[in-house]
């Protein structure tokens, strides 16, 4: 039996946080100029086992109590990384808000408000973020289920065909999808606050998030077909075409759910950033991380960063901080004294 502990979260909360973050990242990912085709579905399928394999070093690091973030110096480096992730997540969220809300959304002002809210959430600790994730998961999972159900009758398999099987493109997309999981690095941070074992929730996250993304992709191409290439946010377009009886334009409801999930993604990375800087004054740490996140956001704004560059950033940092460094830590780091005793308690 797992007893509740102060400043700790249940293992299922890890699943909620990682699942929402990854699926929201796919929904909020802009396909402007990317020209997606049905071959993307093959890459999503291949990315599921690939993601499971790539997550093994991080899972073993946590289970064997060899977490790289236990080192103060390394933890600070991860803190900078998570601050950058927060800035990127805010950048992607504000772009979606601008697309969905139009003239009612001012990117810079909205970004400052989001980062301020994220810093406040992070300063409250992991428990607040965890409770919010349970509520957000119900809304997010329910919203996706309803959206897919409403568009089910509109889909036709023939619109998915023919599936593009270009090997080079399939490999590139599989690599991107498998290595764009910044959530795996976040898992290393959140795992330190889990009251129990967290390996199963991570495996479940890998399987279900990949399966849900696949279902969303199938629905997008079955309903929109080749026209999916002309929309920056195809999933949002599905919400615009969905109807219930005489009610139309349900996109306002679905976009609110997507924005909520996007904010939780920002809050997750914001907490990871704050917790990585070991200071006694949490508010000072939150302010510093917020400044770093805002700096990363402004870099993306000033350089007008394309999605390809953001993808390269995610892939490179994933390879180093979610796979390579945990693998090296797993091999060369010696266990701390007393770890054997802790595991028996």
Buried (B, 14 or more C-beta within 10 A) or exposed (E): EEEEEEEBBBBBBBBBBBBBBBBBBBBBBBBBEBEBBBBBBBBBBBBBEBBBEBBBBBBBBBBBBBBBBBEEEBBBBBBBBBBBBBBBBBBBBBBBBBBBBEEEBBBEEBBBEBBBBBBBBBBBBBBBBBEBBBEBBEBBBEBBEBBBEBBEEBBEEEBBEEEBEEEEBBEEBBBBBBBBBBBBBBBBBBBBBBBBEBBBBBBBBBBBBBEBBBBBBBBBBBBBBEEBBEBBBBBBBBBBBBEEEEEEEBBEBBBEBBBBBBBBBBBBBBBBBBBBBEEEEBEEBBBBBBEBBBEBBBBBBEEEBBBEEBBEBBBEBBBBBBBEBBBEBBEEBEEEEEEEEEEEE
